[in-house]
């Protein structure tokens, strides 16, 4: 290739974009050796040229005009770290249509419009890399696409949102309530002022959709993922989990069985001895089961300026190596199958149930009768604590189909002896 350098254009210079510039700069010599040519940032698109930056760039590198990156034939690699759907989608498509190679960290865009982007990359012979879209600096995309490519993946289960893991870890360690710990997470910068995407599970849902698509070679989008957040988790639930030998984590779970894929995000009781149970604070970890490799786990920082930049720069190096060897599309979209998504009502799990009921004889027998009529088998009655005229009952079910459990709860909720269904949390013991 008659080039003396690989030129990079970056769309966005926020936290991740600044980190990319820093990593490319501080590791310039080593990266040049790995690629065979120097890799240099030629242009960076920003909204405001006068905004204070954490990195200094040469005069003329910053621009507010995306065409200076998207239309310039000298730009080899376009790095999109703006986030959001638009104009990021438009810019990536424009770059791909011009035969440019793209690196993105945009989980929102990939989880919704991934097919359109990958089709455009294939049509124009371009690379589209996205390691940083899931779990920050953890090299999970490359592992699934390359290192584990010889496996039929059976399950992907992980902690893929650092904010919720920080909150649940603090609640577990301190016995504090959700609201109190959320406020601390916001003060420390782990949670946004509007934490909805994190605490309601939507961020994790986007990530598990991407992982499931790769793991099972079929297109999984955000709308295919069942989502439940952590706002209902209380200190009482965490105490009961500890007494039972579990911890509570927000998990992304994707499984394939019989050619059908299930994808879900929700809080779960996970056995204390499971490797994921020891993942605390803002760290992420993904547990993968393959038919050849067995169980393996990937652990690290799931967000932050330099960890995420590490993943972006790794992709830039991969693209740059391809360019130096005049190849592209070595690892194209892997969604070459069309597998159905299992409805959540057909998913099987065990459940933890916490109920407030009238403190009188026969209440538990009546509840057990309803469960039995709906084919829900009770494994354990854990606790019964009197609270004035009410009592608290904690139950653990055997594995049961989700719809049967929900049908039973609809009936139980209407019983005059039941004051409240305080919480329902799935148990992943049978899946671990």
VOPAGU-2260 file (C-alpha; in pm, 1 decimal, decimal comma):
REM VOPAGU-2260
SITE   aa  ch    i         X         Y         Z
SITE  UNK   A    0       0,0       0,0       0,0
SITE  UNK   A    1     155,0     330,8    -114,7
SITE  UNK   A    2      93,2     518,6     207,9
SITE  UNK   A    3     329,5     649,4     469,9
SITE  UNK   A    4      72,3     668,3     749,6
SITE  UNK   A    5    -280,8     568,4     853,1
SITE  UNK   A    6    -499,1     877,6     891,6
SITE  UNK   A    7    -779,5     873,6    1146,1
SITE  UNK   A    8   -1080,5    1103,7    1160,3
SITE  UNK   A    9   -1273,2    1115,4    1488,2
SITE  UNK   A   10   -1637,8    1214,4    1524,6
SITE  UNK   A   11   -1668,3    1350,6    1878,3
SITE  UNK   A   12   -1416,4    1460,6    2140,2
SITE  UNK   A   13   -1596,6    1389,5    2465,0
SITE  UNK   A   14   -1475,2    1147,9    2729,9
SITE  UNK   A   15   -1411,1     854,8    2494,4
SITE  UNK   A   16   -1285,0    1064,4    2202,0
SITE  UNK   A   17   -1035,3    1238,5    2427,2
SITE  UNK   A   18    -923,8     901,4    2559,4
SITE  UNK   A   19    -865,8     774,2    2206,3
SITE  UNK   A   20    -641,9    1070,6    2126,4
SITE  UNK   A   21    -448,1    1015,6    2450,4
SITE  UNK   A   22    -392,9     642,6    2392,3
SITE  UNK   A   23    -288,7     691,9    2028,3
SITE  UNK   A   24     -46,9     961,4    2142,0
SITE  UNK   A   25     106,5     793,7    2448,6
SITE  UNK   A   26     150,9     457,6    2270,5
SITE  UNK   A   27     240,0     601,6    1929,4
SITE  UNK   A   28     568,7     415,1    1883,1
SITE  UNK   A   29     436,8      73,1    1983,4
SITE  UNK   A   30     125,9     113,2    1768,6
SITE  UNK   A   31     338,5     204,2    1465,7
SITE  UNK   A   32     542,6    -113,5    1511,6
SITE  UNK   A   33     228,1    -326,5    1541,7
SITE  UNK   A   34      65,7    -172,9    1234,3
SITE  UNK   A   35     372,9    -119,2    1018,3
SITE  UNK   A   36     292,0     248,8     969,8
SITE  UNK   A   37     233,5     547,0    1198,4
SITE  UNK   A   38    -130,0     603,4    1299,7
SITE  UNK   A   39    -216,9     970,0    1328,2
SITE  UNK   A   40    -528,1    1171,8    1409,6
SITE  UNK   A   41    -585,3    1398,8    1109,6
SITE  UNK   A   42    -925,3    1552,2    1191,2
SITE  UNK   A   43   -1164,3    1564,6    1486,2
SITE  UNK   A   44   -1524,8    1681,5    1447,0
SITE  UNK   A   45   -1667,5    1875,8    1742,5
SITE  UNK   A   46   -1969,8    2096,7    1799,4
SITE  UNK   A   47   -1783,2    2387,0    1959,7
SITE  UNK   A   48   -1427,7    2479,4    1861,5
SITE  UNK   A   49   -1383,2    2695,4    2171,5
SITE  UNK   A   50   -1487,3    2443,1    2436,3
SITE  UNK   A   51   -1208,4    2359,3    2684,5
SITE  UNK   A   52   -1050,1    2018,3    2609,3
SITE  UNK   A   53    -846,9    1773,5    2810,8
SITE  UNK   A   54    -620,5    1714,0    2508,4
SITE  UNK   A   55    -430,1    1962,7    2294,4
SITE  UNK   A   56    -441,5    1919,7    1918,3
SITE  UNK   A   57    -246,3    2088,3    1640,8
SITE  UNK   A   58    -407,7    2387,7    1468,9
SITE  UNK   A   59    -647,3    2280,6    1196,7
SITE  UNK   A   60    -721,4    1936,1    1341,7
SITE  UNK   A   61   -1047,9    2042,4    1507,7
SITE  UNK   A   62   -1343,9    2114,1    1281,2
SITE  UNK   A   63   -1719,4    2152,2    1307,0
SITE  UNK   A   64   -1770,0    2022,7     952,8
SITE  UNK   A   65   -1819,8    1642,9     935,0
SITE  UNK   A   66   -1750,3    1648,1     560,0
SITE  UNK   A   67   -1383,9    1713,4     640,5
SITE  UNK   A   68   -1373,7    1360,5     779,7
SITE  UNK   A   69   -1641,7    1183,9     575,1
SITE  UNK   A   70   -1549,4    1325,1     231,8
SITE  UNK   A   71   -1170,5    1350,3     258,5
SITE  UNK   A   72   -1010,6    1062,3      62,9
SITE  UNK   A   73    -699,2    1092,2     280,2
SITE  UNK   A   74    -891,7     981,2     590,8
SITE  UNK   A   75    -857,9     601,7     617,0
SITE  UNK   A   76   -1045,3     525,7     939,0
SITE  UNK   A   77   -1351,2     703,4    1077,3
SITE  UNK   A   78   -1399,7     669,6    1453,8
SITE  UNK   A   79   -1752,7     746,3    1577,6
SITE  UNK   A   80   -1765,8     826,0    1949,4
SITE  UNK   A   81   -2050,0    1078,7    1945,8
SITE  UNK   A   82   -2314,3     840,0    2076,5
SITE  UNK   A   83   -2687,8     852,1    2011,6
SITE  UNK   A   84   -2874,9     753,4    1698,4
SITE  UNK   A   85   -2859,9    1063,6    1481,6
SITE  UNK   A   86   -2653,0    1211,3    1332,7
SITE  UNK   A   87   -2419,4     919,9    1418,1
SITE  UNK   A   88   -2609,2     678,1    1193,1
SITE  UNK   A   89   -2603,4     917,9     898,9
SITE  UNK   A   90   -2230,9     982,2     941,5
SITE  UNK   A   91   -2139,1     612,2     968,4
SITE  UNK   A   92   -2343,2     526,3     658,7
SITE  UNK   A   93   -2185,3     812,1     464,1
SITE  UNK   A   94   -1839,9     689,1     560,5
SITE  UNK   A   95   -1918,0     328,1     466,8
SITE  UNK   A   96   -2073,6     429,5     134,7
SITE  UNK   A   97   -1744,6     600,4      49,9
SITE  UNK   A   98   -1550,3     285,5     124,5
SITE  UNK   A   99   -1406,1     413,4     450,3
SITE  UNK   A  100   -1351,4     184,0     744,4
SITE  UNK   A  101   -1541,5     264,7    1062,7
SITE  UNK   A  102   -1479,9     204,5    1432,4
SITE  UNK   A  103   -1770,9     281,4    1664,8
SITE  UNK   A  104   -1850,6     259,7    2034,6
SITE  UNK   A  105   -2222,2     318,0    1975,5
SITE  UNK   A  106   -2422,2      42,1    2146,2
SITE  UNK   A  107   -2753,7     226,3    2101,3
SITE  UNK   A  108   -2710,5     242,7    1726,2
SITE  UNK   A  109   -2587,4    -115,3    1683,9
SITE  UNK   A  110   -2861,8    -264,8    1901,8
SITE  UNK   A  111   -3130,4    -103,1    1686,0
SITE  UNK   A  112   -2984,7     -46,4    1338,2
SITE  UNK   A  113   -2698,4    -296,5    1328,9
SITE  UNK   A  114   -2825,4    -481,6    1022,4
SITE  UNK   A  115   -2839,3    -168,0     809,8
SITE  UNK   A  116   -2486,1     -70,7     909,1
SITE  UNK   A  117   -2336,8    -414,4     849,2
SITE  UNK   A  118   -2515,6    -447,7     514,8
SITE  UNK   A  119   -2364,5    -115,4     406,7
SITE  UNK   A  120   -2017,5    -225,3     519,2
SITE  UNK   A  121   -2047,3    -551,1     322,1
SITE  UNK   A  122   -2179,5    -376,8      12,4
SITE  UNK   A  123   -1887,4    -135,2      -1,2
SITE  UNK   A  124   -1610,8    -367,9     117,0
SITE  UNK   A  125   -1552,2    -175,5     437,9
SITE  UNK   A  126   -1470,4    -284,4     790,5
SITE  UNK   A  127   -1704,6    -199,3    1079,0
SITE  UNK   A  128   -1551,9    -264,1    1420,1
SITE  UNK   A  129   -1733,3    -209,6    1751,8
SITE  UNK   A  130   -1539,2    -361,0    2041,2
SITE  UNK   A  131   -1605,1     -60,5    2266,1
SITE  UNK   A  132   -1983,8     -89,6    2232,3
SITE  UNK   A  133   -2000,7    -355,0    2507,5
SITE  UNK   A  134   -1820,1    -366,5    2842,0
SITE  UNK   A  135   -1567,8     -87,6    2787,4
SITE  UNK   A  136   -1213,7    -220,9    2787,9
SITE  UNK   A  137   -1306,9    -589,9    2812,2
SITE  UNK   A  138   -1219,5    -757,0    2475,5
SITE  UNK   A  139   -1544,4    -952,5    2452,5
SITE  UNK   A  140   -1647,7    -882,4    2091,0
SITE  UNK   A  141   -1315,9   -1001,4    1948,5
SITE  UNK   A  142   -1324,7   -1304,8    2177,7
SITE  UNK   A  143   -1666,7   -1410,7    2048,7
SITE  UNK   A  144   -1591,2   -1333,7    1684,0
SITE  UNK   A  145   -1240,1   -1479,7    1676,2
SITE  UNK   A  146   -1103,7   -1670,1    1975,2
SITE  UNK   A  147   -1429,2   -1858,3    2043,1
SITE  UNK   A  148   -1540,5   -1882,3    1679,6
SITE  UNK   A  149   -1490,8   -2259,6    1679,9
SITE  UNK   A  150   -1753,5   -2303,9    1952,5
SITE  UNK   A  151   -2125,9   -2328,5    1948,7
SITE  UNK   A  152   -2202,6   -2082,9    2225,3
SITE  UNK   A  153   -2472,6   -2203,0    2461,6
SITE  UNK   A  154   -2497,3   -1914,2    2704,5
SITE  UNK   A  155   -2378,8   -1559,5    2761,9
SITE  UNK   A  156   -2448,2   -1421,4    3108,5
SITE  UNK   A  157   -2296,9   -1109,1    3248,0
SITE  UNK   A  158   -2280,6    -790,3    3447,9
SITE  UNK   A  159   -2261,1    -533,5    3168,7
SITE  UNK   A  160   -2366,0    -213,4    3345,1
SITE  UNK   A  161   -2125,9     -62,9    3595,6
SITE  UNK   A  162   -2373,4     183,6    3747,6
SITE  UNK   A  163   -2619,8     -80,3    3862,0
SITE  UNK   A  164   -2340,8    -307,9    3979,9
SITE  UNK   A  165   -2197,8     -23,0    4188,7
SITE  UNK   A  166   -2541,9      42,6    4339,6
SITE  UNK   A  167   -2615,6    -321,6    4422,2
SITE  UNK   A  168   -2262,0    -376,5    4557,0
SITE  UNK   A  169   -2298,1     -78,2    4790,6
SITE  UNK   A  170   -2645,4    -184,3    4901,8
SITE  UNK   A  171   -2506,8    -530,6    4980,6
SITE  UNK   A  172   -2202,4    -400,0    5168,7
SITE  UNK   A  173   -2375,9    -126,0    5366,0
SITE  UNK   A  174   -2732,0    -252,5    5402,5
SITE  UNK   A  175   -2843,5      78,3    5250,3
SITE  UNK   A  176   -3153,9     151,9    5045,0
SITE  UNK   A  177   -3168,4     200,1    4669,4
SITE  UNK   A  178   -3238,6     574,3    4677,5
SITE  UNK   A  179   -2953,5     648,6    4916,6
SITE  UNK   A  180   -2695,9     458,0    4712,4
SITE  UNK   A  181   -2824,3     599,0    4382,0
SITE  UNK   A  182   -2763,6     949,0    4517,0
SITE  UNK   A  183   -2406,6     849,6    4610,5
SITE  UNK   A  184   -2351,8     701,0    4263,1
SITE  UNK   A  185   -2467,6    1026,5    4106,2
SITE  UNK   A  186   -2240,7    1231,7    4332,0
SITE  UNK   A  187   -1941,5    1016,3    4234,4
SITE  UNK   A  188   -2021,4    1036,1    3864,0
SITE  UNK   A  189   -2112,4     668,4    3825,2
SITE  UNK   A  190   -2476,7     752,9    3750,4
SITE  UNK   A  191   -2620,8    1024,0    3529,2
SITE  UNK   A  192   -2853,8    1294,4    3659,8
SITE  UNK   A  193   -3124,0    1096,7    3477,1
SITE  UNK   A  194   -3024,3     736,7    3559,2
SITE  UNK   A  195   -3316,5     572,4    3377,8
SITE  UNK   A  196   -3113,2     398,6    3105,6
SITE  UNK   A  197   -2895,4     232,3    3367,3
SITE  UNK   A  198   -3126,4     151,2    3659,6
SITE  UNK   A  199   -3416,8      39,2    3440,0
SITE  UNK   A  200   -3189,0    -200,8    3250,6
SITE  UNK   A  201   -3199,9     -43,6    2903,1
SITE  UNK   A  202   -2824,0       7,7    2876,5
SITE  UNK   A  203   -2762,9    -357,1    2965,6
SITE  UNK   A  204   -3035,5    -465,3    2723,0
SITE  UNK   A  205   -2859,1    -297,1    2431,4
SITE  UNK   A  206   -2534,3    -469,9    2521,1
SITE  UNK   A  207   -2681,5    -817,5    2562,7
SITE  UNK   A  208   -2861,5    -778,7    2228,0
SITE  UNK   A  209   -2525,0    -717,4    2061,8
SITE  UNK   A  210   -2358,8   -1009,0    2242,1
SITE  UNK   A  211   -2645,5   -1247,2    2164,4
SITE  UNK   A  212   -2633,9   -1156,2    1795,6
SITE  UNK   A  213   -2267,7   -1253,3    1778,4
SITE  UNK   A  214   -2287,8   -1555,1    2007,9
SITE  UNK   A  215   -2581,3   -1720,8    1832,5
SITE  UNK   A  216   -2520,8   -1598,2    1476,1
SITE  UNK   A  217   -2865,9   -1445,4    1450,5
SITE  UNK   A  218   -2998,9   -1091,4    1454,6
SITE  UNK   A  219   -3113,2    -985,1    1801,9
SITE  UNK   A  220   -3234,5    -628,7    1845,8
SITE  UNK   A  221   -3326,1    -423,4    2149,9
SITE  UNK   A  222   -3695,9    -497,5    2108,4
SITE  UNK   A  223   -3623,8    -871,3    2143,8
SITE  UNK   A  224   -3486,7    -827,0    2497,5
SITE  UNK   A  225   -3705,6    -861,5    2806,4
SITE  UNK   A  226   -3601,6    -582,6    3043,5
SITE  UNK   A  227   -3645,8    -527,2    3416,8
SITE  UNK   A  228   -3451,1    -280,1    3632,3
SITE  UNK   A  229   -3329,1    -266,1    3991,9
SITE  UNK   A  230   -3543,6      12,1    4141,4
SITE  UNK   A  231   -3760,1    -236,2    4335,6
SITE  UNK   A  232   -3464,9    -406,1    4507,7
SITE  UNK   A  233   -3464,4    -331,7    4880,5
SITE  UNK   A  234   -3229,6    -391,7    5169,3
SITE  UNK   A  235   -3468,3    -667,1    5287,1
SITE  UNK   A  236   -3428,1    -854,5    4958,0
SITE  UNK   A  237   -3050,1    -829,0    4986,2
SITE  UNK   A  238   -3063,3    -958,3    5345,0
SITE  UNK   A  239   -3273,5   -1258,3    5243,8
SITE  UNK   A  240   -3040,8   -1326,1    4950,1
SITE  UNK   A  241   -2743,6   -1332,7    5186,9
SITE  UNK   A  242   -2919,6   -1572,2    5426,4
SITE  UNK   A  243   -2992,9   -1804,8    5134,6
SITE  UNK   A  244   -2636,9   -1798,0    5003,6
SITE  UNK   A  245   -2694,3   -1561,4    4711,4
SITE  UNK   A  246   -2610,3   -1210,6    4600,1
SITE  UNK   A  247   -2831,1    -992,6    4379,7
SITE  UNK   A  248   -2693,2    -871,2    4047,5
SITE  UNK   A  249   -2847,5    -711,5    3740,8
SITE  UNK   A  250   -2770,7    -970,5    3475,4
SITE  UNK   A  251   -2790,7    -980,5    3100,4
SITE  UNK   A  252   -2869,3   -1339,9    3004,5
SITE  UNK   A  253   -2875,9   -1489,2    2656,3
SITE  UNK   A  254   -2921,3   -1860,4    2593,3
SITE  UNK   A  255   -2984,8   -2085,7    2298,0
SITE  UNK   A  256   -3161,6   -2418,7    2330,8
SITE  UNK   A  257   -3321,1   -2621,1    2054,0
SITE  UNK   A  258   -3249,5   -2351,8    1798,6
SITE  UNK   A  259   -3447,7   -2091,0    1995,1
SITE  UNK   A  260   -3283,5   -1788,8    2159,5
SITE  UNK   A  261   -3388,5   -1621,2    2483,5
SITE  UNK   A  262   -3252,6   -1278,7    2576,4
SITE  UNK   A  263   -3330,9   -1094,4    2898,4
SITE  UNK   A  264   -3207,7    -839,0    3149,9
SITE  UNK   A  265   -3329,1    -843,6    3509,1
SITE  UNK   A  266   -3212,7    -859,0    3871,8
SITE  UNK   A  267   -3128,7   -1211,3    3978,5
SITE  UNK   A  268   -3027,4   -1413,0    4279,8
SITE  UNK   A  269   -2692,8   -1567,1    4185,1
SITE  UNK   A  270   -2513,8   -1826,2    4402,8
SITE  UNK   A  271   -2240,6   -1673,6    4616,8
SITE  UNK   A  272   -1985,6   -1922,6    4478,8
SITE  UNK   A  273   -2049,6   -1826,0    4114,5
SITE  UNK   A  274   -1760,8   -1619,4    3964,8
SITE  UNK   A  275   -1999,6   -1335,2    3877,3
SITE  UNK   A  276   -2102,7   -1298,2    4241,8
SITE  UNK   A  277   -1759,4   -1157,8    4330,1
SITE  UNK   A  278   -1774,5    -882,8    4065,9
SITE  UNK   A  279   -1830,9    -562,9    4261,3
SITE  UNK   A  280   -1833,9    -185,1    4231,6
SITE  UNK   A  281   -1835,2     -52,6    3873,4
SITE  UNK   A  282   -1661,1    -355,0    3721,2
SITE  UNK   A  283   -1816,4    -566,0    3446,5
SITE  UNK   A  284   -1781,4    -936,6    3375,2
SITE  UNK   A  285   -1920,6   -1170,1    3111,5
SITE  UNK   A  286   -1952,4   -1544,9    3166,5
SITE  UNK   A  287   -1963,1   -1755,2    2848,9
SITE  UNK   A  288   -2034,0   -2123,7    2800,0
SITE  UNK   A  289   -1929,5   -2290,8    2475,4
SITE  UNK   A  290   -1954,5   -2651,4    2365,5
SITE  UNK   A  291   -1575,9   -2680,7    2325,8
SITE  UNK   A  292   -1426,4   -2428,3    2567,3
SITE  UNK   A  293   -1670,1   -2495,9    2851,5
SITE  UNK   A  294   -1702,6   -2203,7    3094,2
SITE  UNK   A  295   -1491,5   -1890,1    3064,2
SITE  UNK   A  296   -1521,3   -1540,0    3208,9
SITE  UNK   A  297   -1402,3   -1196,7    3097,4
SITE  UNK   A  298   -1356,5    -930,3    3365,8
SITE  UNK   A  299   -1253,9    -566,7    3374,6
SITE  UNK   A  300   -1359,8    -204,4    3369,1
SITE  UNK   A  301   -1677,3    -163,8    3170,4
SITE  UNK   A  302   -1659,3     210,1    3114,8
SITE  UNK   A  303   -1439,1     515,1    3158,8
SITE  UNK   A  304   -1219,5     727,4    2937,0
SITE  UNK   A  305    -911,7     507,4    2898,8
SITE  UNK   A  306   -1066,3     158,5    2929,9
SITE  UNK   A  307   -1315,2     238,3    2653,9
SITE  UNK   A  308   -1045,6     412,1    2451,2
SITE  UNK   A  309    -838,2      95,0    2482,8
SITE  UNK   A  310   -1108,6     -97,4    2297,7
SITE  UNK   A  311   -1148,1     173,5    2031,5
SITE  UNK   A  312    -774,1     190,6    1966,4
SITE  UNK   A  313    -756,6    -187,6    1946,2
SITE  UNK   A  314   -1012,3    -170,7    1666,2
SITE  UNK   A  315    -821,6     111,5    1495,5
SITE  UNK   A  316    -509,8    -106,2    1498,0
SITE  UNK   A  317    -705,6    -400,2    1352,5
SITE  UNK   A  318    -835,2    -182,8    1068,3
SITE  UNK   A  319    -491,6     -28,2    1012,2
SITE  UNK   A  320    -332,2    -371,2     985,0
SITE  UNK   A  321    -590,2    -469,2     725,9
SITE  UNK   A  322    -515,3    -152,6     530,8
SITE  UNK   A  323    -142,0    -218,2     528,8
SITE  UNK   A  324    -213,4    -562,3     381,5
SITE  UNK   A  325    -482,3    -445,3     137,1
SITE  UNK   A  326    -755,3    -659,0     290,8
SITE  UNK   A  327   -1092,1    -577,6     446,2
SITE  UNK   A  328   -1402,2    -751,3     570,8
SITE  UNK   A  329   -1205,1   -1035,9     730,0
SITE  UNK   A  330   -1457,5   -1056,1    1012,7
SITE  UNK   A  331   -1789,4    -956,9     862,6
SITE  UNK   A  332   -2132,5    -969,4    1021,6
SITE  UNK   A  333   -2185,9   -1313,1    1175,4
SITE  UNK   A  334   -2567,8   -1307,1    1175,1
SITE  UNK   A  335   -2604,3   -1570,0     901,9
SITE  UNK   A  336   -2885,4   -1764,6    1072,2
SITE  UNK   A  337   -3244,5   -1674,0    1153,9
SITE  UNK   A  338   -3340,0   -1813,8    1492,2
SITE  UNK   A  339   -3667,4   -1737,8    1669,2
SITE  UNK   A  340   -3676,4   -1553,3    2000,6
SITE  UNK   A  341   -3838,4   -1742,3    2286,3
SITE  UNK   A  342   -4128,8   -1545,1    2440,1
SITE  UNK   A  343   -4060,0   -1453,2    2800,5
SITE  UNK   A  344   -4366,2   -1646,6    2912,3
SITE  UNK   A  345   -4199,3   -1969,3    2796,0
SITE  UNK   A  346   -3869,7   -1907,6    2976,2
SITE  UNK   A  347   -3806,7   -2127,3    3280,1
SITE  UNK   A  348   -3649,9   -2012,9    3607,5
SITE  UNK   A  349   -3675,0   -2046,0    3981,6
SITE  UNK   A  350   -3817,0   -1747,6    4170,0
SITE  UNK   A  351   -3775,1   -1569,4    4499,8
SITE  UNK   A  352   -4105,8   -1424,4    4621,2
SITE  UNK   A  353   -4162,0   -1188,3    4913,1
SITE  UNK   A  354   -4523,9   -1140,8    5018,7
SITE  UNK   A  355   -4700,4    -939,3    5286,6
SITE  UNK   A  356   -5005,6   -1134,2    5406,0
SITE  UNK   A  357   -5264,1   -1131,9    5684,1
SITE  UNK   A  358   -5127,7   -1299,1    5996,0
SITE  UNK   A  359   -5392,0   -1566,8    6032,6
SITE  UNK   A  360   -5415,1   -1946,9    6002,0
SITE  UNK   A  361   -5453,1   -2102,1    5657,3
SITE  UNK   A  362   -5303,8   -1814,0    5457,5
SITE  UNK   A  363   -4995,8   -2004,1    5345,1
SITE  UNK   A  364   -5204,3   -2310,2    5258,1
SITE  UNK   A  365   -5430,2   -2095,3    5039,7
SITE  UNK   A  366   -5134,0   -1942,8    4857,3
SITE  UNK   A  367   -4974,1   -2283,9    4810,1
SITE  UNK   A  368   -5301,4   -2413,0    4663,8
SITE  UNK   A  369   -5305,3   -2135,7    4401,5
SITE  UNK   A  370   -4946,8   -2210,7    4306,6
SITE  UNK   A  371   -5020,3   -2579,6    4281,6
SITE  UNK   A  372   -5317,3   -2520,0    4052,1
SITE  UNK   A  373   -5084,6   -2327,2    3818,1
SITE  UNK   A  374   -4812,2   -2596,1    3821,3
SITE  UNK   A  375   -4581,8   -2388,3    4040,5
SITE  UNK   A  376   -4393,3   -2604,1    4290,0
SITE  UNK   A  377   -4259,1   -2445,5    4609,5
SITE  UNK   A  378   -3908,7   -2549,3    4713,9
SITE  UNK   A  379   -3872,5   -2348,0    5035,1
SITE  UNK   A  380   -4069,4   -2131,9    5274,2
SITE  UNK   A  381   -3780,2   -1927,1    5405,0
SITE  UNK   A  382   -3916,2   -1679,1    5657,5
SITE  UNK   A  383   -4230,9   -1568,0    5829,9
SITE  UNK   A  384   -4202,2   -1244,4    6026,6
SITE  UNK   A  385   -4490,1   -1073,7    6197,9
SITE  UNK   A  386   -4537,5    -704,5    6121,4
SITE  UNK   A  387   -4837,7    -582,5    6319,1
SITE  UNK   A  388   -5145,5    -752,3    6169,9
SITE  UNK   A  389   -4943,0    -868,9    5869,2
SITE  UNK   A  390   -4675,8   -1131,4    5824,7
SITE  UNK   A  391   -4397,1   -1149,3    5567,8
SITE  UNK   A  392   -4355,8   -1474,0    5379,5
SITE  UNK   A  393   -4053,7   -1550,2    5163,0
SITE  UNK   A  394   -4079,1   -1837,6    4917,0
SITE  UNK   A  395   -3843,4   -1999,6    4667,4
SITE  UNK   A  396   -3998,6   -2195,6    4381,5
SITE  UNK   A  397   -3862,1   -2483,4    4182,5
SITE  UNK   A  398   -3795,1   -2412,5    3815,1
SITE  UNK   A  399   -4119,6   -2309,3    3655,6
SITE  UNK   A  400   -4237,7   -2159,1    3330,8
SITE  UNK   A  401   -4261,6   -1782,2    3362,1
SITE  UNK   A  402   -4622,4   -1764,1    3242,0
SITE  UNK   A  403   -4738,8   -2013,2    3502,5
SITE  UNK   A  404   -4576,0   -1808,9    3777,1
SITE  UNK   A  405   -4727,8   -1483,7    3649,9
SITE  UNK   A  406   -5074,3   -1642,8    3621,6
SITE  UNK   A  407   -5049,0   -1761,8    3980,9
SITE  UNK   A  408   -4938,7   -1418,2    4101,9
SITE  UNK   A  409   -5234,6   -1252,6    3930,3
SITE  UNK   A  410   -5469,2   -1474,1    4133,5
SITE  UNK   A  411   -5273,3   -1434,9    4456,9
SITE  UNK   A  412   -5267,9   -1057,6    4422,5
SITE  UNK   A  413   -5647,1   -1062,5    4434,2
SITE  UNK   A  414   -5674,1   -1270,7    4751,0
SITE  UNK   A  415   -5814,4   -1084,6    5050,4
SITE  UNK   A  416   -5546,1   -1243,5    5267,2
SITE  UNK   A  417   -5261,7   -1097,2    5061,1
SITE  UNK   A  418   -5167,9    -736,2    5138,6
SITE  UNK   A  419   -4887,6    -702,3    4886,1
SITE  UNK   A  420   -4659,7    -892,3    4651,6
SITE  UNK   A  421   -4350,4    -706,7    4769,2
SITE  UNK   A  422   -4101,6    -844,2    4519,2
SITE  UNK   A  423   -4039,3   -1116,8    4262,6
SITE  UNK   A  424   -3680,4   -1191,6    4162,9
SITE  UNK   A  425   -3555,1   -1470,0    3940,5
SITE  UNK   A  426   -3295,1   -1719,8    4063,3
SITE  UNK   A  427   -3028,4   -1834,4    3816,8
SITE  UNK   A  428   -2896,4   -2130,1    4016,4
SITE  UNK   A  429   -3027,0   -2382,1    3764,9
SITE  UNK   A  430   -2861,5   -2190,2    3481,1
SITE  UNK   A  431   -2525,4   -2133,3    3642,1
